[in-house]
Amino acid sequence: MSKKKSVRVRLLFVDDGSYHHEEVDLPADSLDQYERLIDFVREDDDVLRRAHVDVDRLCAAYLVE
């Protein structure tokens, strides 16, 4: 059995002028289908099933290496 590839992503949220971040591991299978990482986080069905993402407060996403 092979382990699915995942990527670590730092998500930056804003709420009433305050910023905070969370780091999550997300499935990387369809990452290359998106031009921008933030679109991958907001739109990919596997990502949305795996992690609750408040897309209204999400303002940035960064790959963590």
Residue frames as a rotation matrix with the C-alpha (Angstrom) as fourth column:
MET 1
0.586 0.810 0.000 0.00
0.810 -0.586 0.000 0.00
0.000 0.000 -1.000 0.00
SER 2
-0.438 -0.759 0.481 1.45
0.751 -0.603 -0.268 3.37
0.494 0.244 0.835 -0.99
LYS 3
-0.159 0.294 -0.942 1.13
0.748 -0.587 -0.309 6.51
-0.644 -0.754 -0.127 1.07
LYS 4
0.591 0.434 0.680 -0.57
0.774 -0.542 -0.327 9.44
0.227 0.720 -0.656 -0.65
LYS 5
-0.535 -0.818 0.213 1.62
0.760 -0.576 -0.302 12.48
0.369 0.000 0.929 -1.15
SER 6
0.655 0.707 -0.269 0.74
0.755 -0.592 0.283 15.54
0.041 -0.388 -0.921 0.90
VAL 7
-0.290 -0.686 0.667 2.02
0.487 -0.706 -0.514 19.09
0.823 0.176 0.540 1.22
ARG 8
-0.134 0.183 -0.974 2.23
0.936 -0.299 -0.186 21.32
-0.325 -0.936 -0.132 4.27
VAL 9
-0.199 0.216 0.956 0.51
0.570 -0.768 0.292 24.66
0.797 0.603 0.030 3.74
ARG 10
-0.737 0.007 -0.676 0.40
0.569 -0.532 -0.627 27.73
-0.364 -0.846 0.388 5.96
LEU 11
-0.036 0.823 0.566 -2.97
0.814 -0.305 0.495 29.43
0.580 0.479 -0.659 5.74
LEU 12
-0.942 -0.253 -0.219 -3.27
0.331 -0.803 -0.496 33.08
-0.050 -0.540 0.840 6.71
PHE 13
-0.024 0.997 0.069 -6.66
0.920 -0.005 0.393 34.31
0.392 0.073 -0.917 7.90
VAL 14
-0.930 -0.139 0.339 -7.94
0.018 -0.941 -0.339 37.79
0.366 -0.309 0.878 8.72
ASP 15
-0.040 0.925 -0.377 -10.79
0.870 0.218 0.442 38.47
0.491 -0.310 -0.814 11.14
ASP 16
0.879 0.472 -0.059 -11.78
0.452 -0.790 0.413 42.04
0.149 -0.390 -0.909 11.99
GLY 17
0.721 -0.639 0.268 -8.27
-0.514 -0.753 -0.411 43.32
0.464 0.158 -0.871 11.31
SER 18
0.242 -0.638 0.731 -6.50
-0.755 0.349 0.555 40.56
-0.609 -0.687 -0.397 13.26
TYR 19
0.295 -0.249 -0.922 -4.36
-0.770 0.509 -0.384 38.03
0.565 0.824 -0.041 11.41
HIS 20
0.149 -0.350 0.925 -3.60
-0.695 0.628 0.350 34.47
-0.704 -0.695 -0.150 12.42
HIS 21
-0.109 -0.261 -0.959 -2.19
-0.913 0.408 -0.008 31.44
0.393 0.875 -0.283 10.66
GLU 22
0.535 0.227 0.814 -2.65
-0.501 0.861 0.089 27.68
-0.680 -0.456 0.574 10.72
GLU 23
-0.496 -0.672 -0.551 -0.48
-0.867 0.344 0.361 24.99
-0.053 0.656 -0.753 9.18
VAL 24
0.470 0.709 0.526 -2.22
-0.551 0.701 -0.453 21.99
-0.690 -0.077 0.720 7.64
ASP 25
-0.763 -0.593 0.258 -1.20
-0.196 0.592 0.782 18.94
-0.616 0.546 -0.568 5.63
LEU 26
0.290 0.877 -0.384 -3.21
-0.648 -0.116 -0.753 18.72
-0.705 0.467 0.534 2.42
PRO 27
0.359 -0.115 0.926 -3.38
0.493 0.866 -0.083 16.10
-0.792 0.486 0.368 -0.33
ALA 28
-0.239 -0.609 -0.757 -1.08
-0.343 -0.676 0.652 17.04
-0.908 0.415 -0.048 -3.19
ASP 29
-0.261 0.108 0.959 -2.65
0.628 0.774 0.083 14.89
-0.734 0.624 -0.270 -5.92
SER 30
0.376 0.526 0.763 -4.34
0.925 -0.258 -0.277 17.72
0.051 0.810 -0.584 -7.80
LEU 31
0.287 -0.327 -0.900 -2.12
0.400 -0.813 0.423 20.65
-0.871 -0.481 -0.103 -6.77
ASP 32
-0.723 -0.691 0.011 -0.61
0.276 -0.274 0.921 20.98
-0.633 0.669 0.389 -10.26
GLN 33
-0.267 0.715 0.646 -4.09
0.951 0.085 0.298 21.57
0.158 0.694 -0.703 -11.75
TYR 34
0.781 0.545 -0.306 -4.25
0.607 -0.777 0.165 25.02
-0.148 -0.314 -0.938 -10.17
GLU 35
0.321 -0.651 0.688 -2.29
0.411 -0.559 -0.720 28.10
0.853 0.514 0.088 -11.15
ARG 36
-0.219 -0.337 0.916 -2.38
-0.616 -0.680 -0.398 29.57
0.756 -0.651 -0.059 -7.62
LEU 37
-0.848 -0.188 -0.495 -2.07
0.224 0.720 -0.657 27.77
0.480 -0.668 -0.568 -4.31
ILE 38
-0.822 0.569 0.040 -4.89
-0.337 -0.428 -0.839 29.78
-0.460 -0.702 0.543 -2.75
ASP 39
-0.088 0.792 -0.604 -7.25
-0.976 0.052 0.210 28.59
0.197 0.608 0.769 -5.51
PHE 40
-0.434 -0.161 -0.886 -6.26
-0.122 0.985 -0.119 24.99
0.892 0.057 -0.448 -4.74
VAL 41
-0.977 0.029 -0.209 -7.13
0.211 0.160 -0.964 25.52
0.005 -0.987 -0.163 -1.08
ARG 42
-0.605 0.776 -0.179 -10.42
-0.588 -0.587 -0.557 27.26
-0.537 -0.232 0.811 -1.83
GLU 43
0.081 0.706 -0.703 -11.69
-0.994 0.009 -0.106 25.03
-0.068 0.708 0.703 -4.65
ASP 44
-0.578 -0.370 -0.727 -10.25
-0.533 0.846 -0.007 21.50
0.618 0.383 -0.686 -4.53
ASP 45
0.462 0.881 -0.105 -12.81
-0.539 0.373 0.755 18.93
0.704 -0.292 0.647 -3.35
ASP 46
0.304 -0.419 -0.856 -10.21
0.568 0.801 -0.190 16.73
0.765 -0.428 0.481 -1.59
VAL 47
-0.780 -0.592 0.201 -8.87
0.243 -0.583 -0.775 19.72
0.577 -0.556 0.599 0.32
LEU 48
-0.392 0.706 0.590 -12.34
-0.741 -0.622 0.252 20.86
0.545 -0.339 0.767 1.35
ARG 49
0.608 0.573 -0.550 -13.22
-0.170 0.771 0.614 17.34
0.776 -0.280 0.565 2.52
ARG 50
0.098 -0.702 -0.706 -10.02
0.698 0.554 -0.454 16.99
0.709 -0.448 0.544 4.52
ALA 51
-0.728 -0.415 -0.546 -9.86
0.680 -0.542 -0.494 20.39
-0.091 -0.730 0.677 6.22
HIS 52
0.518 0.849 -0.101 -12.41
0.840 -0.528 -0.123 23.01
-0.158 -0.021 -0.987 7.18
VAL 53
-0.693 -0.713 0.108 -11.26
0.718 -0.667 0.202 26.20
-0.072 0.217 0.974 5.51
ASP 54
0.309 0.742 -0.595 -13.09
0.570 -0.646 -0.508 29.47
-0.761 -0.182 -0.622 6.15
VAL 55
-0.202 -0.445 0.872 -12.67
0.979 -0.089 0.182 30.74
-0.004 0.891 0.453 2.59
ASP 56
0.708 0.505 0.494 -14.26
0.501 -0.852 0.152 34.10
0.498 0.140 -0.856 3.43
ARG 57
0.924 -0.380 -0.029 -11.45
-0.211 -0.574 0.791 34.87
-0.318 -0.725 -0.611 5.92
LEU 58
0.353 -0.826 0.439 -8.62
0.725 0.538 0.430 33.18
-0.592 0.167 0.789 4.02
CYS 59
0.858 -0.049 -0.511 -6.30
-0.258 -0.902 -0.347 35.83
-0.444 0.430 -0.786 2.57
ALA 60
0.176 -0.841 -0.512 -3.09
-0.957 -0.024 -0.290 33.91
0.231 0.541 -0.809 1.72
ALA 61
0.943 -0.003 0.332 -1.63
-0.088 0.962 0.258 30.42
-0.320 -0.273 0.907 1.41
TYR 62
0.268 -0.937 -0.224 2.07
-0.956 -0.229 -0.184 29.46
0.121 0.264 -0.957 1.42
LEU 63
0.703 -0.186 -0.687 3.89
0.056 0.977 -0.207 26.18
0.709 0.107 0.697 0.90
VAL 64
0.652 -0.517 0.555 5.94
-0.710 -0.159 0.686 25.23
-0.266 -0.841 -0.471 3.95
GLU 65
0.585 -0.509 -0.632 9.22
-0.265 0.616 -0.742 23.49
0.767 0.601 0.225 3.16
